[in-house]
Amino acid sequence: MKSYVFEVVVEEDQFEDGRTGFSAHCPSLEGAYTWGETRDQALERIQEAVELILDEMREEGEPIPPLSNY
């Protein structure tokens, strides 16, 4: 299986009730956005979202976006 490296952005956020939370998104993949109650939870969820989006792209024969540059 091929490995990919994408930039992921995690930012502190706030729930409607005032509790602290974290949002996460992958700028290279449309629809790759999620949240979590902790930074670790947001990271786990964005990894799952990215994997699902990439699986769908491969199944539909869509090209995978260029990898992030570090």
mmCIF file as Biopython writes it, N, C-alpha, C and O atoms, coordinates in Angstrom:
data_model
#
loop_
_atom_site.group_PDB
_atom_site.id
_atom_site.type_symbol
_atom_site.label_atom_id
_atom_site.label_alt_id
_atom_site.label_comp_id
_atom_site.label_asym_id
_atom_site.label_entity_id
_atom_site.label_seq_id
_atom_site.pdbx_PDB_ins_code
_atom_site.Cartn_x
_atom_site.Cartn_y
_atom_site.Cartn_z
_atom_site.occupancy
_atom_site.B_iso_or_equiv
_atom_site.auth_seq_id
_atom_site.auth_asym_id
_atom_site.pdbx_PDB_model_num
ATOM 1   N N  . MET A ? 1  ? 0.840   -1.174 0.000   1.0 0.0 1  A 1 
ATOM 2   C CA . MET A ? 1  ? 0.000   0.000  0.000   1.0 0.0 1  A 1 
ATOM 3   C C  . MET A ? 1  ? 0.889   1.242  0.000   1.0 0.0 1  A 1 
ATOM 4   O O  . MET A ? 1  ? 1.871   1.316  0.738   1.0 0.0 1  A 1 
ATOM 5   N N  . LYS A ? 2  ? 0.538   2.199  -0.823  1.0 0.0 2  A 1 
ATOM 6   C CA . LYS A ? 2  ? 1.294   3.433  -0.930  1.0 0.0 2  A 1 
ATOM 7   C C  . LYS A ? 2  ? 0.961   4.349  0.247   1.0 0.0 2  A 1 
ATOM 8   O O  . LYS A ? 2  ? -0.183  4.405  0.698   1.0 0.0 2  A 1 
ATOM 9   N N  . SER A ? 3  ? 1.970   5.062  0.733   1.0 0.0 3  A 1 
ATOM 10  C CA . SER A ? 3  ? 1.775   6.014  1.822   1.0 0.0 3  A 1 
ATOM 11  C C  . SER A ? 3  ? 1.726   7.434  1.267   1.0 0.0 3  A 1 
ATOM 12  O O  . SER A ? 3  ? 2.406   7.754  0.292   1.0 0.0 3  A 1 
ATOM 13  N N  . TYR A ? 4  ? 0.936   8.260  1.884   1.0 0.0 4  A 1 
ATOM 14  C CA . TYR A ? 4  ? 0.803   9.658  1.499   1.0 0.0 4  A 1 
ATOM 15  C C  . TYR A ? 4  ? 1.064   10.529 2.710   1.0 0.0 4  A 1 
ATOM 16  O O  . TYR A ? 4  ? 0.830   10.118 3.846   1.0 0.0 4  A 1 
ATOM 17  N N  . VAL A ? 5  ? 1.549   11.731 2.460   1.0 0.0 5  A 1 
ATOM 18  C CA . VAL A ? 5  ? 1.761   12.705 3.529   1.0 0.0 5  A 1 
ATOM 19  C C  . VAL A ? 5  ? 1.023   13.976 3.127   1.0 0.0 5  A 1 
ATOM 20  O O  . VAL A ? 5  ? 1.328   14.580 2.098   1.0 0.0 5  A 1 
ATOM 21  N N  . PHE A ? 6  ? 0.065   14.374 3.931   1.0 0.0 6  A 1 
ATOM 22  C CA . PHE A ? 6  ? -0.697  15.589 3.687   1.0 0.0 6  A 1 
ATOM 23  C C  . PHE A ? 6  ? -0.595  16.504 4.899   1.0 0.0 6  A 1 
ATOM 24  O O  . PHE A ? 6  ? -0.507  16.044 6.038   1.0 0.0 6  A 1 
ATOM 25  N N  . GLU A ? 7  ? -0.608  17.780 4.641   1.0 0.0 7  A 1 
ATOM 26  C CA . GLU A ? 7  ? -0.640  18.761 5.722   1.0 0.0 7  A 1 
ATOM 27  C C  . GLU A ? 7  ? -2.006  18.700 6.392   1.0 0.0 7  A 1 
ATOM 28  O O  . GLU A ? 7  ? -3.036  18.623 5.722   1.0 0.0 7  A 1 
ATOM 29  N N  . VAL A ? 8  ? -2.004  18.734 7.714   1.0 0.0 8  A 1 
ATOM 30  C CA . VAL A ? 8  ? -3.230  18.769 8.500   1.0 0.0 8  A 1 
ATOM 31  C C  . VAL A ? 8  ? -3.133  19.960 9.441   1.0 0.0 8  A 1 
ATOM 32  O O  . VAL A ? 8  ? -2.100  20.186 10.072  1.0 0.0 8  A 1 
ATOM 33  N N  . VAL A ? 9  ? -4.214  20.712 9.526   1.0 0.0 9  A 1 
ATOM 34  C CA . VAL A ? 9  ? -4.260  21.883 10.401  1.0 0.0 9  A 1 
ATOM 35  C C  . VAL A ? 9  ? -5.211  21.574 11.557  1.0 0.0 9  A 1 
ATOM 36  O O  . VAL A ? 9  ? -6.363  21.202 11.334  1.0 0.0 9  A 1 
ATOM 37  N N  . VAL A ? 10 ? -4.730  21.727 12.788  1.0 0.0 10 A 1 
ATOM 38  C CA . VAL A ? 10 ? -5.549  21.539 13.986  1.0 0.0 10 A 1 
ATOM 39  C C  . VAL A ? 10 ? -5.559  22.864 14.727  1.0 0.0 10 A 1 
ATOM 40  O O  . VAL A ? 10 ? -4.507  23.433 15.019  1.0 0.0 10 A 1 
ATOM 41  N N  . GLU A ? 11 ? -6.758  23.349 15.028  1.0 0.0 11 A 1 
ATOM 42  C CA . GLU A ? 11 ? -6.896  24.636 15.706  1.0 0.0 11 A 1 
ATOM 43  C C  . GLU A ? 11 ? -7.819  24.507 16.905  1.0 0.0 11 A 1 
ATOM 44  O O  . GLU A ? 11 ? -8.795  23.757 16.880  1.0 0.0 11 A 1 
ATOM 45  N N  . GLU A ? 12 ? -7.496  25.246 17.950  1.0 0.0 12 A 1 
ATOM 46  C CA . GLU A ? 12 ? -8.396  25.281 19.099  1.0 0.0 12 A 1 
ATOM 47  C C  . GLU A ? 12 ? -9.690  25.955 18.668  1.0 0.0 12 A 1 
ATOM 48  O O  . GLU A ? 12 ? -9.678  26.951 17.946  1.0 0.0 12 A 1 
ATOM 49  N N  . ASP A ? 13 ? -10.783 25.406 19.116  1.0 0.0 13 A 1 
ATOM 50  C CA . ASP A ? 13 ? -12.103 25.899 18.733  1.0 0.0 13 A 1 
ATOM 51  C C  . ASP A ? 13 ? -12.972 25.923 19.980  1.0 0.0 13 A 1 
ATOM 52  O O  . ASP A ? 13 ? -12.493 25.659 21.082  1.0 0.0 13 A 1 
ATOM 53  N N  . GLN A ? 14 ? -14.224 26.234 19.811  1.0 0.0 14 A 1 
ATOM 54  C CA . GLN A ? 14 ? -15.114 26.297 20.962  1.0 0.0 14 A 1 
ATOM 55  C C  . GLN A ? 14 ? -16.485 25.776 20.562  1.0 0.0 14 A 1 
ATOM 56  O O  . GLN A ? 14 ? -17.020 26.139 19.515  1.0 0.0 14 A 1 
ATOM 57  N N  . PHE A ? 15 ? -17.050 24.914 21.412  1.0 0.0 15 A 1 
ATOM 58  C CA . PHE A ? 15 ? -18.401 24.432 21.201  1.0 0.0 15 A 1 
ATOM 59  C C  . PHE A ? 15 ? -19.389 25.554 21.510  1.0 0.0 15 A 1 
ATOM 60  O O  . PHE A ? 15 ? -19.036 26.543 22.153  1.0 0.0 15 A 1 
ATOM 61  N N  . GLU A ? 16 ? -20.623 25.394 21.049  1.0 0.0 16 A 1 
ATOM 62  C CA . GLU A ? 16 ? -21.649 26.409 21.289  1.0 0.0 16 A 1 
ATOM 63  C C  . GLU A ? 16 ? -21.868 26.667 22.775  1.0 0.0 16 A 1 
ATOM 64  O O  . GLU A ? 16 ? -22.218 27.780 23.166  1.0 0.0 16 A 1 
ATOM 65  N N  . ASP A ? 17 ? -21.665 25.641 23.609  1.0 0.0 17 A 1 
ATOM 66  C CA . ASP A ? 17 ? -21.877 25.809 25.046  1.0 0.0 17 A 1 
ATOM 67  C C  . ASP A ? 17 ? -20.655 26.394 25.766  1.0 0.0 17 A 1 
ATOM 68  O O  . ASP A ? 17 ? -20.656 26.520 26.991  1.0 0.0 17 A 1 
ATOM 69  N N  . GLY A ? 18 ? -19.610 26.752 25.001  1.0 0.0 18 A 1 
ATOM 70  C CA . GLY A ? 18 ? -18.443 27.395 25.587  1.0 0.0 18 A 1 
ATOM 71  C C  . GLY A ? 18 ? -17.282 26.472 25.904  1.0 0.0 18 A 1 
ATOM 72  O O  . GLY A ? 18 ? -16.191 26.940 26.230  1.0 0.0 18 A 1 
ATOM 73  N N  . ARG A ? 19 ? -17.502 25.155 25.813  1.0 0.0 19 A 1 
ATOM 74  C CA . ARG A ? 19 ? -16.409 24.215 26.072  1.0 0.0 19 A 1 
ATOM 75  C C  . ARG A ? 19 ? -15.357 24.316 24.974  1.0 0.0 19 A 1 
ATOM 76  O O  . ARG A ? 19 ? -15.670 24.613 23.821  1.0 0.0 19 A 1 
ATOM 77  N N  . THR A ? 20 ? -14.110 24.065 25.348  1.0 0.0 20 A 1 
ATOM 78  C CA . THR A ? 20 ? -13.024 24.064 24.384  1.0 0.0 20 A 1 
ATOM 79  C C  . THR A ? 20 ? -13.062 22.779 23.566  1.0 0.0 20 A 1 
ATOM 80  O O  . THR A ? 20 ? -13.338 21.700 24.089  1.0 0.0 20 A 1 
ATOM 81  N N  . GLY A ? 21 ? -12.785 22.913 22.294  1.0 0.0 21 A 1 
ATOM 82  C CA . GLY A ? 21 ? -12.696 21.778 21.389  1.0 0.0 21 A 1 
ATOM 83  C C  . GLY A ? 21 ? -11.616 22.072 20.371  1.0 0.0 21 A 1 
ATOM 84  O O  . GLY A ? 21 ? -10.938 23.096 20.460  1.0 0.0 21 A 1 
ATOM 85  N N  . PHE A ? 22 ? -11.449 21.187 19.408  1.0 0.0 22 A 1 
ATOM 86  C CA . PHE A ? 22 ? -10.423 21.351 18.382  1.0 0.0 22 A 1 
ATOM 87  C C  . PHE A ? 22 ? -10.998 20.974 17.028  1.0 0.0 22 A 1 
ATOM 88  O O  . PHE A ? 22 ? -11.654 19.941 16.888  1.0 0.0 22 A 1 
ATOM 89  N N  . SER A ? 23 ? -10.750 21.812 16.034  1.0 0.0 23 A 1 
ATOM 90  C CA . SER A ? 23 ? -11.138 21.495 14.671  1.0 0.0 23 A 1 
ATOM 91  C C  . SER A ? 23 ? -9.894  21.059 13.910  1.0 0.0 23 A 1 
ATOM 92  O O  . SER A ? 23 ? -8.780  21.474 14.231  1.0 0.0 23 A 1 
ATOM 93  N N  . ALA A ? 24 ? -10.091 20.226 12.905  1.0 0.0 24 A 1 
ATOM 94  C CA . ALA A ? 24 ? -8.972  19.747 12.097  1.0 0.0 24 A 1 
ATOM 95  C C  . ALA A ? 24 ? -9.428  19.646 10.651  1.0 0.0 24 A 1 
ATOM 96  O O  . ALA A ? 24 ? -10.553 19.236 10.366  1.0 0.0 24 A 1 
ATOM 97  N N  . HIS A ? 25 ? -8.531  20.028 9.736   1.0 0.0 25 A 1 
ATOM 98  C CA . HIS A ? 25 ? -8.830  19.869 8.316   1.0 0.0 25 A 1 
ATOM 99  C C  . HIS A ? 25 ? -7.557  19.642 7.524   1.0 0.0 25 A 1 
ATOM 100 O O  . HIS A ? 25 ? -6.454  19.960 7.968   1.0 0.0 25 A 1 
ATOM 101 N N  . CYS A ? 26 ? -7.744  19.085 6.344   1.0 0.0 26 A 1 
ATOM 102 C CA . CYS A ? 26 ? -6.643  18.836 5.411   1.0 0.0 26 A 1 
ATOM 103 C C  . CYS A ? 26 ? -6.896  19.726 4.198   1.0 0.0 26 A 1 
ATOM 104 O O  . CYS A ? 26 ? -7.794  19.436 3.408   1.0 0.0 26 A 1 
ATOM 105 N N  . PRO A ? 27 ? -6.127  20.803 4.031   1.0 0.0 27 A 1 
ATOM 106 C CA . PRO A ? 27 ? -6.371  21.753 2.949   1.0 0.0 27 A 1 
ATOM 107 C C  . PRO A ? 27 ? -6.318  21.140 1.544   1.0 0.0 27 A 1 
ATOM 108 O O  . PRO A ? 27 ? -6.947  21.670 0.628   1.0 0.0 27 A 1 
ATOM 109 N N  . SER A ? 28 ? -5.595  20.053 1.356   1.0 0.0 28 A 1 
ATOM 110 C CA . SER A ? 28 ? -5.447  19.443 0.033   1.0 0.0 28 A 1 
ATOM 111 C C  . SER A ? 28 ? -6.645  18.595 -0.392  1.0 0.0 28 A 1 
ATOM 112 O O  . SER A ? 28 ? -6.785  18.267 -1.570  1.0 0.0 28 A 1 
ATOM 113 N N  . LEU A ? 29 ? -7.507  18.240 0.560   1.0 0.0 29 A 1 
ATOM 114 C CA . LEU A ? 29 ? -8.613  17.334 0.264   1.0 0.0 29 A 1 
ATOM 115 C C  . LEU A ? 29 ? -9.946  17.982 0.600   1.0 0.0 29 A 1 
ATOM 116 O O  . LEU A ? 29 ? -10.227 18.276 1.762   1.0 0.0 29 A 1 
ATOM 117 N N  . GLU A ? 30 ? -10.753 18.199 -0.408  1.0 0.0 30 A 1 
ATOM 118 C CA . GLU A ? 30 ? -12.069 18.787 -0.202  1.0 0.0 30 A 1 
ATOM 119 C C  . GLU A ? 30 ? -12.912 17.871 0.685   1.0 0.0 30 A 1 
ATOM 120 O O  . GLU A ? 30 ? -12.991 16.667 0.444   1.0 0.0 30 A 1 
ATOM 121 N N  . GLY A ? 31 ? -13.529 18.438 1.693   1.0 0.0 31 A 1 
ATOM 122 C CA . GLY A ? 31 ? -14.380 17.671 2.591   1.0 0.0 31 A 1 
ATOM 123 C C  . GLY A ? 31 ? -13.673 17.044 3.772   1.0 0.0 31 A 1 
ATOM 124 O O  . GLY A ? 31 ? -14.316 16.420 4.616   1.0 0.0 31 A 1 
ATOM 125 N N  . ALA A ? 32 ? -12.367 17.198 3.847   1.0 0.0 32 A 1 
ATOM 126 C CA . ALA A ? 32 ? -11.612 16.618 4.965   1.0 0.0 32 A 1 
ATOM 127 C C  . ALA A ? 32 ? -11.590 17.618 6.114   1.0 0.0 32 A 1 
ATOM 128 O O  . ALA A ? 32 ? -10.641 18.384 6.283   1.0 0.0 32 A 1 
ATOM 129 N N  . TYR A ? 33 ? -12.655 17.588 6.891   1.0 0.0 33 A 1 
ATOM 130 C CA . TYR A ? 33 ? -12.813 18.502 8.018   1.0 0.0 33 A 1 
ATOM 131 C C  . TYR A ? 33 ? -13.513 17.752 9.137   1.0 0.0 33 A 1 
ATOM 132 O O  . TYR A ? 33 ? -14.469 17.017 8.888   1.0 0.0 33 A 1 
ATOM 133 N N  . THR A ? 34 ? -13.052 17.928 10.361  1.0 0.0 34 A 1 
ATOM 134 C CA . THR A ? 34 ? -13.681 17.265 11.503  1.0 0.0 34 A 1 
ATOM 135 C C  . THR A ? 34 ? -13.348 18.040 12.774  1.0 0.0 34 A 1 
ATOM 136 O O  . THR A ? 34 ? -12.770 19.124 12.706  1.0 0.0 34 A 1 
ATOM 137 N N  . TRP A ? 35 ? -13.703 17.500 13.911  1.0 0.0 35 A 1 
ATOM 138 C CA . TRP A ? 35 ? -13.465 18.155 15.199  1.0 0.0 35 A 1 
ATOM 139 C C  . TRP A ? 35 ? -13.240 17.085 16.253  1.0 0.0 35 A 1 
ATOM 140 O O  . TRP A ? 35 ? -13.418 15.895 15.994  1.0 0.0 35 A 1 
ATOM 141 N N  . GLY A ? 36 ? -12.853 17.511 17.424  1.0 0.0 36 A 1 
ATOM 142 C CA . GLY A ? 36 ? -12.700 16.606 18.556  1.0 0.0 36 A 1 
ATOM 143 C C  . GLY A ? 36 ? -12.714 17.375 19.859  1.0 0.0 36 A 1 
ATOM 144 O O  . GLY A ? 36 ? -12.509 18.589 19.881  1.0 0.0 36 A 1 
ATOM 145 N N  . GLU A ? 37 ? -12.954 16.671 20.925  1.0 0.0 37 A 1 
ATOM 146 C CA . GLU A ? 37 ? -12.944 17.302 22.242  1.0 0.0 37 A 1 
ATOM 147 C C  . GLU A ? 37 ? -11.517 17.556 22.719  1.0 0.0 37 A 1 
ATOM 148 O O  . GLU A ? 37 ? -11.281 18.423 23.561  1.0 0.0 37 A 1 
ATOM 149 N N  . THR A ? 38 ? -10.556 16.785 22.169  1.0 0.0 38 A 1 
ATOM 150 C CA . THR A ? 38 ? -9.135  16.977 22.478  1.0 0.0 38 A 1 
ATOM 151 C C  . THR A ? 38 ? -8.363  17.074 21.157  1.0 0.0 38 A 1 
ATOM 152 O O  . THR A ? 38 ? -8.868  16.697 20.100  1.0 0.0 38 A 1 
ATOM 153 N N  . ARG A ? 39 ? -7.138  17.581 21.238  1.0 0.0 39 A 1 
ATOM 154 C CA . ARG A ? 39 ? -6.289  17.657 20.039  1.0 0.0 39 A 1 
ATOM 155 C C  . ARG A ? 39 ? -6.052  16.253 19.475  1.0 0.0 39 A 1 
ATOM 156 O O  . ARG A ? 39 ? -6.117  16.056 18.262  1.0 0.0 39 A 1 
ATOM 157 N N  . ASP A ? 40 ? -5.779  15.280 20.347  1.0 0.0 40 A 1 
ATOM 158 C CA . ASP A ? 40 ? -5.541  13.909 19.892  1.0 0.0 40 A 1 
ATOM 159 C C  . ASP A ? 40 ? -6.770  13.322 19.204  1.0 0.0 40 A 1 
ATOM 160 O O  . ASP A ? 40 ? -6.649  12.640 18.186  1.0 0.0 40 A 1 
ATOM 161 N N  . GLN A ? 41 ? -7.939  13.583 19.751  1.0 0.0 41 A 1 
ATOM 162 C CA . GLN A ? 41 ? -9.165  13.068 19.145  1.0 0.0 41 A 1 
ATOM 163 C C  . GLN A ? 41 ? -9.379  13.703 17.763  1.0 0.0 41 A 1 
ATOM 164 O O  . GLN A ? 41 ? -9.776  13.013 16.824  1.0 0.0 41 A 1 
ATOM 165 N N  . ALA A ? 42 ? -9.123  14.987 17.635  1.0 0.0 42 A 1 
ATOM 166 C CA . ALA A ? 42 ? -9.257  15.660 16.338  1.0 0.0 42 A 1 
ATOM 167 C C  . ALA A ? 42 ? -8.275  15.068 15.328  1.0 0.0 42 A 1 
ATOM 168 O O  . ALA A ? 42 ? -8.629  14.869 14.167  1.0 0.0 42 A 1 
ATOM 169 N N  . LEU A ? 43 ? -7.049  14.788 15.758  1.0 0.0 43 A 1 
ATOM 170 C CA . LEU A ? 43 ? -6.054  14.184 14.865  1.0 0.0 43 A 1 
ATOM 171 C C  . LEU A ? 43 ? -6.474  12.778 14.426  1.0 0.0 43 A 1 
ATOM 172 O O  . LEU A ? 43 ? -6.324  12.429 13.255  1.0 0.0 43 A 1 
ATOM 173 N N  . GLU A ? 44 ? -6.991  11.980 15.340  1.0 0.0 44 A 1 
ATOM 174 C CA . GLU A ? 44 ? -7.459  10.643 14.990  1.0 0.0 44 A 1 
ATOM 175 C C  . GLU A ? 44 ? -8.587  10.716 13.966  1.0 0.0 44 A 1 
ATOM 176 O O  . GLU A ? 44 ? -8.610  9.962  12.994  1.0 0.0 44 A 1 
ATOM 177 N N  . ARG A ? 45 ? -9.509  11.624 14.197  1.0 0.0 45 A 1 
ATOM 178 C CA . ARG A ? 45 ? -10.664 11.740 13.306  1.0 0.0 45 A 1 
ATOM 179 C C  . ARG A ? 45 ? -10.272 12.262 11.928  1.0 0.0 45 A 1 
ATOM 180 O O  . ARG A ? 45 ? -10.827 11.810 10.926  1.0 0.0 45 A 1 
ATOM 181 N N  . ILE A ? 46 ? -9.333  13.199 11.851  1.0 0.0 46 A 1 
ATOM 182 C CA . ILE A ? 46 ? -8.942  13.699 10.532  1.0 0.0 46 A 1 
ATOM 183 C C  . ILE A ? 46 ? -8.182  12.626 9.769   1.0 0.0 46 A 1 
ATOM 184 O O  . ILE A ? 46 ? -8.301  12.544 8.546   1.0 0.0 46 A 1 
ATOM 185 N N  . GLN A ? 47 ? -7.408  11.807 10.459  1.0 0.0 47 A 1 
ATOM 186 C CA . GLN A ? 47 ? -6.725  10.701 9.784   1.0 0.0 47 A 1 
ATOM 187 C C  . GLN A ? 47 ? -7.753  9.748  9.175   1.0 0.0 47 A 1 
ATOM 188 O O  . GLN A ? 47 ? -7.600  9.310  8.035   1.0 0.0 47 A 1 
ATOM 189 N N  . GLU A ? 48 ? -8.794  9.431  9.934   1.0 0.0 48 A 1 
ATOM 190 C CA . GLU A ? 48 ? -9.852  8.559  9.419   1.0 0.0 48 A 1 
ATOM 191 C C  . GLU A ? 48 ? -10.544 9.196  8.217   1.0 0.0 48 A 1 
ATOM 192 O O  . GLU A ? 48 ? -10.820 8.519  7.226   1.0 0.0 48 A 1 
ATOM 193 N N  . ALA A ? 49 ? -10.824 10.500 8.303   1.0 0.0 49 A 1 
ATOM 194 C CA . ALA A ? 49 ? -11.489 11.201 7.201   1.0 0.0 49 A 1 
ATOM 195 C C  . ALA A ? 49 ? -10.621 11.187 5.949   1.0 0.0 49 A 1 
ATOM 196 O O  . ALA A ? 49 ? -11.121 10.941 4.852   1.0 0.0 49 A 1 
ATOM 197 N N  . VAL A ? 50 ? -9.335  11.448 6.104   1.0 0.0 50 A 1 
ATOM 198 C CA . VAL A ? 50 ? -8.413  11.448 4.958   1.0 0.0 50 A 1 
ATOM 199 C C  . VAL A ? 50 ? -8.367  10.060 4.330   1.0 0.0 50 A 1 
ATOM 200 O O  . VAL A ? 50 ? -8.416  9.937  3.106   1.0 0.0 50 A 1 
ATOM 201 N N  . GLU A ? 51 ? -8.275  9.023  5.142   1.0 0.0 51 A 1 
ATOM 202 C CA . GLU A ? 51 ? -8.235  7.655  4.615   1.0 0.0 51 A 1 
ATOM 203 C C  . GLU A ? 51 ? -9.500  7.324  3.830   1.0 0.0 51 A 1 
ATOM 204 O O  . GLU A ? 51 ? -9.425  6.715  2.763   1.0 0.0 51 A 1 
ATOM 205 N N  . LEU A ? 52 ? -10.659 7.721  4.349   1.0 0.0 52 A 1 
ATOM 206 C CA . LEU A ? 52 ? -11.923 7.457  3.653   1.0 0.0 52 A 1 
ATOM 207 C C  . LEU A ? 52 ? -11.991 8.206  2.322   1.0 0.0 52 A 1 
ATOM 208 O O  . LEU A ? 52 ? -12.420 7.644  1.314   1.0 0.0 52 A 1 
ATOM 209 N N  . ILE A ? 53 ? -11.574 9.458  2.319   1.0 0.0 53 A 1 
ATOM 210 C CA . ILE A ? 53 ? -11.599 10.252 1.095   1.0 0.0 53 A 1 
ATOM 211 C C  . ILE A ? 53 ? -10.648 9.668  0.055   1.0 0.0 53 A 1 
ATOM 212 O O  . ILE A ? 53 ? -11.006 9.566  -1.118  1.0 0.0 53 A 1 
ATOM 213 N N  . LEU A ? 54 ? -9.440  9.282  0.470   1.0 0.0 54 A 1 
ATOM 214 C CA . LEU A ? 54 ? -8.483  8.688  -0.466  1.0 0.0 54 A 1 
ATOM 215 C C  . LEU A ? 54 ? -9.001  7.361  -1.020  1.0 0.0 54 A 1 
ATOM 216 O O  . LEU A ? 54 ? -8.837  7.088  -2.209  1.0 0.0 54 A 1 
ATOM 217 N N  . ASP A ? 55 ? -9.620  6.535  -0.181  1.0 0.0 55 A 1 
ATOM 218 C CA . ASP A ? 55 ? -10.194 5.267  -0.648  1.0 0.0 55 A 1 
ATOM 219 C C  . ASP A ? 55 ? -11.245 5.529  -1.720  1.0 0.0 55 A 1 
ATOM 220 O O  . ASP A ? 55 ? -11.274 4.855  -2.750  1.0 0.0 55 A 1 
ATOM 221 N N  . GLU A ? 56 ? -12.101 6.504  -1.473  1.0 0.0 56 A 1 
ATOM 222 C CA . GLU A ? 56 ? -13.153 6.843  -2.425  1.0 0.0 56 A 1 
ATOM 223 C C  . GLU A ? 56 ? -12.562 7.371  -3.734  1.0 0.0 56 A 1 
ATOM 224 O O  . GLU A ? 56 ? -13.034 7.024  -4.817  1.0 0.0 56 A 1 
ATOM 225 N N  . MET A ? 57 ? -11.533 8.209  -3.631  1.0 0.0 57 A 1 
ATOM 226 C CA . MET A ? 57 ? -10.889 8.753  -4.829  1.0 0.0 57 A 1 
ATOM 227 C C  . MET A ? 57 ? -10.278 7.631  -5.669  1.0 0.0 57 A 1 
ATOM 228 O O  . MET A ? 57 ? -10.409 7.633  -6.893  1.0 0.0 57 A 1 
ATOM 229 N N  . ARG A ? 58 ? -9.614  6.679  -5.024  1.0 0.0 58 A 1 
ATOM 230 C CA . ARG A ? 58 ? -9.015  5.555  -5.742  1.0 0.0 58 A 1 
ATOM 231 C C  . ARG A ? 58 ? -10.089 4.711  -6.420  1.0 0.0 58 A 1 
ATOM 232 O O  . ARG A ? 58 ? -9.926  4.309  -7.572  1.0 0.0 58 A 1 
ATOM 233 N N  . GLU A ? 59 ? -11.191 4.439  -5.710  1.0 0.0 59 A 1 
ATOM 234 C CA . GLU A ? 59 ? -12.279 3.632  -6.263  1.0 0.0 59 A 1 
ATOM 235 C C  . GLU A ? 59 ? -12.898 4.295  -7.489  1.0 0.0 59 A 1 
ATOM 236 O O  . GLU A ? 59 ? -13.302 3.615  -8.432  1.0 0.0 59 A 1 
ATOM 237 N N  . GLU A ? 60 ? -12.970 5.625  -7.472  1.0 0.0 60 A 1 
ATOM 238 C CA . GLU A ? 60 ? -13.591 6.361  -8.574  1.0 0.0 60 A 1 
ATOM 239 C C  . GLU A ? 60 ? -12.581 6.741  -9.657  1.0 0.0 60 A 1 
ATOM 240 O O  . GLU A ? 60 ? -12.941 7.382  -10.645 1.0 0.0 60 A 1 
ATOM 241 N N  . GLY A ? 61 ? -11.329 6.351  -9.476  1.0 0.0 61 A 1 
ATOM 242 C CA . GLY A ? 61 ? -10.306 6.629  -10.466 1.0 0.0 61 A 1 
ATOM 243 C C  . GLY A ? 61 ? -9.865  8.082  -10.524 1.0 0.0 61 A 1 
ATOM 244 O O  . GLY A ? 61 ? -9.281  8.518  -11.515 1.0 0.0 61 A 1 
ATOM 245 N N  . GLU A ? 62 ? -10.140 8.822  -9.476  1.0 0.0 62 A 1 
ATOM 246 C CA . GLU A ? 62 ? -9.733  10.229 -9.422  1.0 0.0 62 A 1 
ATOM 247 C C  . GLU A ? 62 ? -8.261  10.322 -9.034  1.0 0.0 62 A 1 
ATOM 248 O O  . GLU A ? 62 ? -7.761  9.495  -8.271  1.0 0.0 62 A 1 
ATOM 249 N N  . PRO A ? 63 ? -7.567  11.338 -9.564  1.0 0.0 63 A 1 
ATOM 250 C CA . PRO A ? 63 ? -6.158  11.495 -9.189  1.0 0.0 63 A 1 
ATOM 251 C C  . PRO A ? 63 ? -6.025  11.963 -7.738  1.0 0.0 63 A 1 
ATOM 252 O O  . PRO A ? 63 ? -6.832  12.756 -7.253  1.0 0.0 63 A 1 
ATOM 253 N N  . ILE A ? 64 ? -5.017  11.469 -7.069  1.0 0.0 64 A 1 
ATOM 254 C CA . ILE A ? 64 ? -4.718  11.895 -5.700  1.0 0.0 64 A 1 
ATOM 255 C C  . ILE A ? 64 ? -3.990  13.235 -5.795  1.0 0.0 64 A 1 
ATOM 256 O O  . ILE A ? 64 ? -3.057  13.367 -6.587  1.0 0.0 64 A 1 
ATOM 257 N N  . PRO A ? 65 ? -4.396  14.233 -5.004  1.0 0.0 65 A 1 
ATOM 258 C CA . PRO A ? 65 ? -3.718  15.539 -5.056  1.0 0.0 65 A 1 
ATOM 259 C C  . PRO A ? 65 ? -2.227  15.418 -4.730  1.0 0.0 65 A 1 
ATOM 260 O O  . PRO A ? 65 ? -1.800  14.472 -4.067  1.0 0.0 65 A 1 
ATOM 261 N N  . PRO A ? 66 ? -1.443  16.388 -5.207  1.0 0.0 66 A 1 
ATOM 262 C CA . PRO A ? 66 ? -0.015  16.370 -4.890  1.0 0.0 66 A 1 
ATOM 263 C C  . PRO A ? 66 ? 0.203   16.330 -3.387  1.0 0.0 66 A 1 
ATOM 264 O O  . PRO A ? 66 ? -0.591  16.867 -2.615  1.0 0.0 66 A 1 
ATOM 265 N N  . LEU A ? 67 ? 1.278   15.695 -2.990  1.0 0.0 67 A 1 
ATOM 266 C CA . LEU A ? 67 ? 1.603   15.568 -1.576  1.0 0.0 67 A 1 
ATOM 267 C C  . LEU A ? 67 ? 2.058   16.899 -1.026  1.0 0.0 67 A 1 
ATOM 268 O O  . LEU A ? 67 ? 2.548   17.756 -1.761  1.0 0.0 67 A 1 
ATOM 269 N N  . SER A ? 68 ? 1.895   17.061 0.257   1.0 0.0 68 A 1 
ATOM 270 C CA . SER A ? 68 ? 2.381   18.267 0.928   1.0 0.0 68 A 1 
ATOM 271 C C  . SER A ? 68 ? 3.884   18.322 0.872   1.0 0.0 68 A 1 
ATOM 272 O O  . SER A ? 68 ? 4.545   17.283 0.891   1.0 0.0 68 A 1 
ATOM 273 N N  . ASN A ? 69 ? 4.431   19.501 0.805   1.0 0.0 69 A 1 
ATOM 274 C CA . ASN A ? 69 ? 5.881   19.692 0.833   1.0 0.0 69 A 1 
ATOM 275 C C  . ASN A ? 69 ? 6.304   20.118 2.216   1.0 0.0 69 A 1 
ATOM 276 O O  . ASN A ? 69 ? 5.689   21.004 2.810   1.0 0.0 69 A 1 
ATOM 277 N N  . TYR A ? 70 ? 7.357   19.492 2.745   1.0 0.0 70 A 1 
ATOM 278 C CA . TYR A ? 70 ? 7.875   19.860 4.058   1.0 0.0 70 A 1 
ATOM 279 C C  . TYR A ? 70 ? 9.241   20.442 3.904   1.0 0.0 70 A 1 
ATOM 280 O O  . TYR A ? 70 ? 9.865   20.822 4.895   1.0 0.0 70 A 1 
#
